[in-house]
Amino acid sequence: MPATITVPVDTEIAELYAQASPEIRRKIQLLLSLQAREILLSSQPLPEIMDEISRRAQERGLTPELLESLLDEG
């Protein structure tokens, strides 16, 4: 049985999440759950994990400029 946790986010994210379809919300929940598991069960320090996530995103074409643009569009 899944448990629920509360994670503070900015107002815009909360509004977008509330407007998302149930299918999109389910996918977001799964993604966040998997990411949290990876972080919490890792023996690596959090800054190293964050650097690894950033490196993978950049390898997939996510530049700092593109990230900023995507965040501004939200």
Backbone atoms as SQL, in Angstrom:
CREATE TABLE atoms (id INTEGER PRIMARY KEY, chain TEXT, resi INTEGER, resn TEXT, atom TEXT, x REAL, y REAL, z REAL);
INSERT INTO atoms VALUES
  (1, 'A', 1, 'MET', 'N', 0.845, -1.184, 0.000),
  (2, 'A', 1, 'MET', 'CA', 0.000, 0.000, 0.000),
  (3, 'A', 1, 'MET', 'C', 0.886, 1.241, 0.000),
  (4, 'A', 2, 'PRO', 'N', 0.681, 2.166, -0.953),
  (5, 'A', 2, 'PRO', 'CA', 1.520, 3.359, -1.007),
  (6, 'A', 2, 'PRO', 'C', 1.267, 4.276, 0.193),
  (7, 'A', 3, 'ALA', 'N', 2.334, 4.927, 0.607),
  (8, 'A', 3, 'ALA', 'CA', 2.244, 5.945, 1.654),
  (9, 'A', 3, 'ALA', 'C', 2.338, 7.312, 0.991),
  (10, 'A', 4, 'THR', 'N', 1.908, 8.329, 1.693),
  (11, 'A', 4, 'THR', 'CA', 1.945, 9.687, 1.166),
  (12, 'A', 4, 'THR', 'C', 2.913, 10.521, 1.976),
  (13, 'A', 5, 'ILE', 'N', 3.736, 11.305, 1.272),
  (14, 'A', 5, 'ILE', 'CA', 4.597, 12.282, 1.926),
  (15, 'A', 5, 'ILE', 'C', 4.245, 13.650, 1.354),
  (16, 'A', 6, 'THR', 'N', 4.612, 14.680, 2.054),
  (17, 'A', 6, 'THR', 'CA', 4.358, 16.045, 1.584),
  (18, 'A', 6, 'THR', 'C', 5.688, 16.715, 1.294),
  (19, 'A', 7, 'VAL', 'N', 5.804, 17.269, 0.092),
  (20, 'A', 7, 'VAL', 'CA', 7.021, 17.953, -0.319),
  (21, 'A', 7, 'VAL', 'C', 6.635, 19.358, -0.774),
  (22, 'A', 8, 'PRO', 'N', 7.182, 20.385, -0.124),
  (23, 'A', 8, 'PRO', 'CA', 6.862, 21.746, -0.550),
  (24, 'A', 8, 'PRO', 'C', 7.397, 22.034, -1.957),
  (25, 'A', 9, 'VAL', 'N', 6.583, 22.678, -2.771),
  (26, 'A', 9, 'VAL', 'CA', 6.976, 23.139, -4.107),
  (27, 'A', 9, 'VAL', 'C', 6.454, 24.558, -4.266),
  (28, 'A', 10, 'ASP', 'N', 6.931, 25.239, -5.304),
  (29, 'A', 10, 'ASP', 'CA', 6.415, 26.604, -5.491),
  (30, 'A', 10, 'ASP', 'C', 4.966, 26.551, -5.984),
  (31, 'A', 11, 'THR', 'N', 4.286, 27.644, -5.832),
  (32, 'A', 11, 'THR', 'CA', 2.859, 27.732, -6.143),
  (33, 'A', 11, 'THR', 'C', 2.559, 27.341, -7.590),
  (34, 'A', 12, 'GLU', 'N', 3.406, 27.776, -8.508),
  (35, 'A', 12, 'GLU', 'CA', 3.166, 27.474, -9.923),
  (36, 'A', 12, 'GLU', 'C', 3.175, 25.973, -10.181),
  (37, 'A', 13, 'ILE', 'N', 4.128, 25.266, -9.595),
  (38, 'A', 13, 'ILE', 'CA', 4.203, 23.816, -9.775),
  (39, 'A', 13, 'ILE', 'C', 2.954, 23.157, -9.188),
  (40, 'A', 14, 'ALA', 'N', 2.545, 23.607, -8.009),
  (41, 'A', 14, 'ALA', 'CA', 1.349, 23.038, -7.380),
  (42, 'A', 14, 'ALA', 'C', 0.116, 23.244, -8.257),
  (43, 'A', 15, 'GLU', 'N', -0.012, 24.416, -8.856),
  (44, 'A', 15, 'GLU', 'CA', -1.164, 24.699, -9.721),
  (45, 'A', 15, 'GLU', 'C', -1.127, 23.841, -10.987),
  (46, 'A', 16, 'LEU', 'N', 0.060, 23.728, -11.592),
  (47, 'A', 16, 'LEU', 'CA', 0.178, 22.910, -12.803),
  (48, 'A', 16, 'LEU', 'C', -0.124, 21.445, -12.502),
  (49, 'A', 17, 'TYR', 'N', 0.343, 20.970, -11.355),
  (50, 'A', 17, 'TYR', 'CA', 0.079, 19.588, -10.965),
  (51, 'A', 17, 'TYR', 'C', -1.420, 19.368, -10.767),
  (52, 'A', 18, 'ALA', 'N', -2.068, 20.312, -10.116),
  (53, 'A', 18, 'ALA', 'CA', -3.507, 20.196, -9.866),
  (54, 'A', 18, 'ALA', 'C', -4.297, 20.174, -11.185),
  (55, 'A', 19, 'GLN', 'N', -3.788, 20.846, -12.202),
  (56, 'A', 19, 'GLN', 'CA', -4.473, 20.921, -13.492),
  (57, 'A', 19, 'GLN', 'C', -4.155, 19.722, -14.401),
  (58, 'A', 20, 'ALA', 'N', -3.130, 18.974, -14.056),
  (59, 'A', 20, 'ALA', 'CA', -2.706, 17.845, -14.900),
  (60, 'A', 20, 'ALA', 'C', -3.734, 16.717, -14.848),
  (61, 'A', 21, 'SER', 'N', -3.746, 15.947, -15.899),
  (62, 'A', 21, 'SER', 'CA', -4.658, 14.795, -15.952),
  (63, 'A', 21, 'SER', 'C', -4.239, 13.756, -14.920),
  (64, 'A', 22, 'PRO', 'N', -5.151, 12.891, -14.520),
  (65, 'A', 22, 'PRO', 'CA', -4.789, 11.824, -13.580),
  (66, 'A', 22, 'PRO', 'C', -3.632, 10.960, -14.092),
  (67, 'A', 23, 'GLU', 'N', -3.582, 10.711, -15.382),
  (68, 'A', 23, 'GLU', 'CA', -2.503, 9.910, -15.963),
  (69, 'A', 23, 'GLU', 'C', -1.154, 10.615, -15.814),
  (70, 'A', 24, 'ILE', 'N', -1.112, 11.901, -16.101),
  (71, 'A', 24, 'ILE', 'CA', 0.131, 12.665, -15.957),
  (72, 'A', 24, 'ILE', 'C', 0.550, 12.706, -14.488),
  (73, 'A', 25, 'ARG', 'N', -0.401, 12.919, -13.590),
  (74, 'A', 25, 'ARG', 'CA', -0.082, 12.947, -12.157),
  (75, 'A', 25, 'ARG', 'C', 0.478, 11.599, -11.707),
  (76, 'A', 26, 'ARG', 'N', -0.085, 10.505, -12.200),
  (77, 'A', 26, 'ARG', 'CA', 0.410, 9.180, -11.838),
  (78, 'A', 26, 'ARG', 'C', 1.847, 9.001, -12.313),
  (79, 'A', 27, 'LYS', 'N', 2.142, 9.460, -13.524),
  (80, 'A', 27, 'LYS', 'CA', 3.489, 9.347, -14.063),
  (81, 'A', 27, 'LYS', 'C', 4.473, 10.201, -13.266),
  (82, 'A', 28, 'ILE', 'N', 4.050, 11.393, -12.882),
  (83, 'A', 28, 'ILE', 'CA', 4.902, 12.267, -12.072),
  (84, 'A', 28, 'ILE', 'C', 5.174, 11.621, -10.718),
  (85, 'A', 29, 'GLN', 'N', 4.142, 11.054, -10.111),
  (86, 'A', 29, 'GLN', 'CA', 4.320, 10.388, -8.817),
  (87, 'A', 29, 'GLN', 'C', 5.317, 9.243, -8.931),
  (88, 'A', 30, 'LEU', 'N', 5.211, 8.451, -9.975),
  (89, 'A', 30, 'LEU', 'CA', 6.122, 7.337, -10.184),
  (90, 'A', 30, 'LEU', 'C', 7.550, 7.838, -10.385),
  (91, 'A', 31, 'LEU', 'N', 7.704, 8.843, -11.211),
  (92, 'A', 31, 'LEU', 'CA', 9.027, 9.411, -11.467),
  (93, 'A', 31, 'LEU', 'C', 9.654, 9.948, -10.181),
  (94, 'A', 32, 'LEU', 'N', 8.891, 10.698, -9.414),
  (95, 'A', 32, 'LEU', 'CA', 9.412, 11.245, -8.165),
  (96, 'A', 32, 'LEU', 'C', 9.740, 10.146, -7.165),
  (97, 'A', 33, 'SER', 'N', 8.916, 9.128, -7.119),
  (98, 'A', 33, 'SER', 'CA', 9.161, 8.009, -6.216),
  (99, 'A', 33, 'SER', 'C', 10.463, 7.289, -6.573),
  (100, 'A', 34, 'LEU', 'N', 10.657, 7.032, -7.852),
  (101, 'A', 34, 'LEU', 'CA', 11.885, 6.364, -8.294),
  (102, 'A', 34, 'LEU', 'C', 13.112, 7.225, -8.012),
  (103, 'A', 35, 'GLN', 'N', 13.007, 8.521, -8.267),
  (104, 'A', 35, 'GLN', 'CA', 14.132, 9.424, -8.031),
  (105, 'A', 35, 'GLN', 'C', 14.439, 9.510, -6.539),
  (106, 'A', 36, 'ALA', 'N', 13.413, 9.598, -5.700),
  (107, 'A', 36, 'ALA', 'CA', 13.611, 9.655, -4.253),
  (108, 'A', 36, 'ALA', 'C', 14.267, 8.369, -3.758),
  (109, 'A', 37, 'ARG', 'N', 13.826, 7.244, -4.259),
  (110, 'A', 37, 'ARG', 'CA', 14.411, 5.957, -3.863),
  (111, 'A', 37, 'ARG', 'C', 15.899, 5.935, -4.193),
  (112, 'A', 38, 'GLU', 'N', 16.231, 6.349, -5.423),
  (113, 'A', 38, 'GLU', 'CA', 17.629, 6.350, -5.848),
  (114, 'A', 38, 'GLU', 'C', 18.474, 7.231, -4.929),
  (115, 'A', 39, 'ILE', 'N', 17.971, 8.383, -4.590),
  (116, 'A', 39, 'ILE', 'CA', 18.714, 9.317, -3.745),
  (117, 'A', 39, 'ILE', 'C', 18.830, 8.796, -2.316),
  (118, 'A', 40, 'LEU', 'N', 17.717, 8.349, -1.755),
  (119, 'A', 40, 'LEU', 'CA', 17.700, 7.955, -0.346),
  (120, 'A', 40, 'LEU', 'C', 18.432, 6.646, -0.073),
  (121, 'A', 41, 'LEU', 'N', 18.457, 5.748, -1.037),
  (122, 'A', 41, 'LEU', 'CA', 19.131, 4.472, -0.836),
  (123, 'A', 41, 'LEU', 'C', 20.592, 4.486, -1.277),
  (124, 'A', 42, 'SER', 'N', 21.016, 5.566, -1.856),
  (125, 'A', 42, 'SER', 'CA', 22.381, 5.656, -2.357),
  (126, 'A', 42, 'SER', 'C', 23.367, 5.883, -1.211),
  (127, 'A', 43, 'SER', 'N', 24.548, 5.330, -1.390),
  (128, 'A', 43, 'SER', 'CA', 25.607, 5.581, -0.413),
  (129, 'A', 43, 'SER', 'C', 26.403, 6.827, -0.796),
  (130, 'A', 44, 'GLN', 'N', 26.112, 7.380, -1.966),
  (131, 'A', 44, 'GLN', 'CA', 26.790, 8.590, -2.412),
  (132, 'A', 44, 'GLN', 'C', 26.242, 9.807, -1.663),
  (133, 'A', 45, 'PRO', 'N', 27.091, 10.792, -1.420),
  (134, 'A', 45, 'PRO', 'CA', 26.593, 12.047, -0.847),
  (135, 'A', 45, 'PRO', 'C', 25.648, 12.738, -1.839),
  (136, 'A', 46, 'LEU', 'N', 24.675, 13.454, -1.313),
  (137, 'A', 46, 'LEU', 'CA', 23.673, 14.121, -2.150),
  (138, 'A', 46, 'LEU', 'C', 24.288, 15.020, -3.224),
  (139, 'A', 47, 'PRO', 'N', 25.306, 15.841, -2.913),
  (140, 'A', 47, 'PRO', 'CA', 25.887, 16.679, -3.985),
  (141, 'A', 47, 'PRO', 'C', 26.422, 15.851, -5.158),
  (142, 'A', 48, 'GLU', 'N', 26.977, 14.667, -4.883),
  (143, 'A', 48, 'GLU', 'CA', 27.462, 13.810, -5.965),
  (144, 'A', 48, 'GLU', 'C', 26.302, 13.288, -6.809),
  (145, 'A', 49, 'ILE', 'N', 25.209, 12.927, -6.161),
  (146, 'A', 49, 'ILE', 'CA', 24.030, 12.449, -6.881),
  (147, 'A', 49, 'ILE', 'C', 23.481, 13.561, -7.763),
  (148, 'A', 50, 'MET', 'N', 23.403, 14.766, -7.217),
  (149, 'A', 50, 'MET', 'CA', 22.899, 15.902, -7.990),
  (150, 'A', 50, 'MET', 'C', 23.803, 16.187, -9.187),
  (151, 'A', 51, 'ASP', 'N', 25.119, 16.089, -8.993),
  (152, 'A', 51, 'ASP', 'CA', 26.050, 16.281, -10.109),
  (153, 'A', 51, 'ASP', 'C', 25.835, 15.219, -11.186),
  (154, 'A', 52, 'GLU', 'N', 25.601, 13.965, -10.766),
  (155, 'A', 52, 'GLU', 'CA', 25.368, 12.878, -11.711),
  (156, 'A', 52, 'GLU', 'C', 24.072, 13.106, -12.507),
  (157, 'A', 53, 'ILE', 'N', 23.030, 13.536, -11.832),
  (158, 'A', 53, 'ILE', 'CA', 21.763, 13.828, -12.507),
  (159, 'A', 53, 'ILE', 'C', 21.969, 14.955, -13.517),
  (160, 'A', 54, 'SER', 'N', 22.706, 15.972, -13.119),
  (161, 'A', 54, 'SER', 'CA', 22.998, 17.094, -14.011),
  (162, 'A', 54, 'SER', 'C', 23.810, 16.629, -15.221),
  (163, 'A', 55, 'ARG', 'N', 24.819, 15.796, -14.980),
  (164, 'A', 55, 'ARG', 'CA', 25.653, 15.289, -16.066),
  (165, 'A', 55, 'ARG', 'C', 24.819, 14.498, -17.067),
  (166, 'A', 56, 'ARG', 'N', 23.948, 13.610, -16.554),
  (167, 'A', 56, 'ARG', 'CA', 23.091, 12.813, -17.441),
  (168, 'A', 56, 'ARG', 'C', 22.158, 13.708, -18.261),
  (169, 'A', 57, 'ALA', 'N', 21.606, 14.722, -17.619),
  (170, 'A', 57, 'ALA', 'CA', 20.706, 15.640, -18.326),
  (171, 'A', 57, 'ALA', 'C', 21.457, 16.374, -19.436),
  (172, 'A', 58, 'GLN', 'N', 22.673, 16.802, -19.142),
  (173, 'A', 58, 'GLN', 'CA', 23.467, 17.497, -20.160),
  (174, 'A', 58, 'GLN', 'C', 23.819, 16.567, -21.310),
  (175, 'A', 59, 'GLU', 'N', 24.125, 15.301, -21.007),
  (176, 'A', 59, 'GLU', 'CA', 24.409, 14.327, -22.065),
  (177, 'A', 59, 'GLU', 'C', 23.210, 14.129, -22.973),
  (178, 'A', 60, 'ARG', 'N', 22.017, 14.313, -22.421),
  (179, 'A', 60, 'ARG', 'CA', 20.785, 14.156, -23.214),
  (180, 'A', 60, 'ARG', 'C', 20.376, 15.466, -23.876),
  (181, 'A', 61, 'GLY', 'N', 21.228, 16.491, -23.777),
  (182, 'A', 61, 'GLY', 'CA', 20.976, 17.738, -24.475),
  (183, 'A', 61, 'GLY', 'C', 20.368, 18.847, -23.646),
  (184, 'A', 62, 'LEU', 'N', 20.250, 18.648, -22.351),
  (185, 'A', 62, 'LEU', 'CA', 19.669, 19.693, -21.502),
  (186, 'A', 62, 'LEU', 'C', 20.775, 20.636, -21.055),
  (187, 'A', 63, 'THR', 'N', 20.886, 21.768, -21.728),
  (188, 'A', 63, 'THR', 'CA', 21.880, 22.770, -21.370),
  (189, 'A', 63, 'THR', 'C', 21.313, 23.670, -20.270),
  (190, 'A', 64, 'PRO', 'N', 22.180, 24.378, -19.542),
  (191, 'A', 64, 'PRO', 'CA', 21.669, 25.312, -18.529),
  (192, 'A', 64, 'PRO', 'C', 20.704, 26.342, -19.139),
  (193, 'A', 65, 'GLU', 'N', 20.997, 26.777, -20.363),
  (194, 'A', 65, 'GLU', 'CA', 20.131, 27.748, -21.027),
  (195, 'A', 65, 'GLU', 'C', 18.764, 27.142, -21.343),
  (196, 'A', 66, 'LEU', 'N', 18.756, 25.903, -21.836),
  (197, 'A', 66, 'LEU', 'CA', 17.486, 25.233, -22.139),
  (198, 'A', 66, 'LEU', 'C', 16.686, 24.997, -20.876),
  (199, 'A', 67, 'LEU', 'N', 17.351, 24.577, -19.810),
  (200, 'A', 67, 'LEU', 'CA', 16.668, 24.384, -18.537),
  (201, 'A', 67, 'LEU', 'C', 16.022, 25.680, -18.056),
  (202, 'A', 68, 'GLU', 'N', 16.759, 26.765, -18.128),
  (203, 'A', 68, 'GLU', 'CA', 16.212, 28.054, -17.714),
  (204, 'A', 68, 'GLU', 'C', 15.011, 28.436, -18.585),
  (205, 'A', 69, 'SER', 'N', 15.119, 28.194, -19.880),
  (206, 'A', 69, 'SER', 'CA', 14.017, 28.488, -20.796),
  (207, 'A', 69, 'SER', 'C', 12.778, 27.653, -20.442),
  (208, 'A', 70, 'LEU', 'N', 12.988, 26.360, -20.169),
  (209, 'A', 70, 'LEU', 'CA', 11.872, 25.488, -19.807),
  (210, 'A', 70, 'LEU', 'C', 11.227, 25.933, -18.492),
  (211, 'A', 71, 'LEU', 'N', 12.044, 26.334, -17.546),
  (212, 'A', 71, 'LEU', 'CA', 11.514, 26.780, -16.272),
  (213, 'A', 71, 'LEU', 'C', 10.743, 28.089, -16.410),
  (214, 'A', 72, 'ASP', 'N', 11.207, 28.957, -17.300),
  (215, 'A', 72, 'ASP', 'CA', 10.530, 30.231, -17.534),
  (216, 'A', 72, 'ASP', 'C', 9.186, 30.043, -18.221),
  (217, 'A', 73, 'GLU', 'N', 9.070, 28.987, -19.056),
  (218, 'A', 73, 'GLU', 'CA', 7.824, 28.719, -19.777),
  (219, 'A', 73, 'GLU', 'C', 6.715, 28.262, -18.854),
  (220, 'A', 74, 'GLY', 'N', 7.099, 27.452, -17.807),
  (221, 'A', 74, 'GLY', 'CA', 6.158, 26.835, -16.885),
  (222, 'A', 74, 'GLY', 'C', 4.897, 27.564, -16.751);
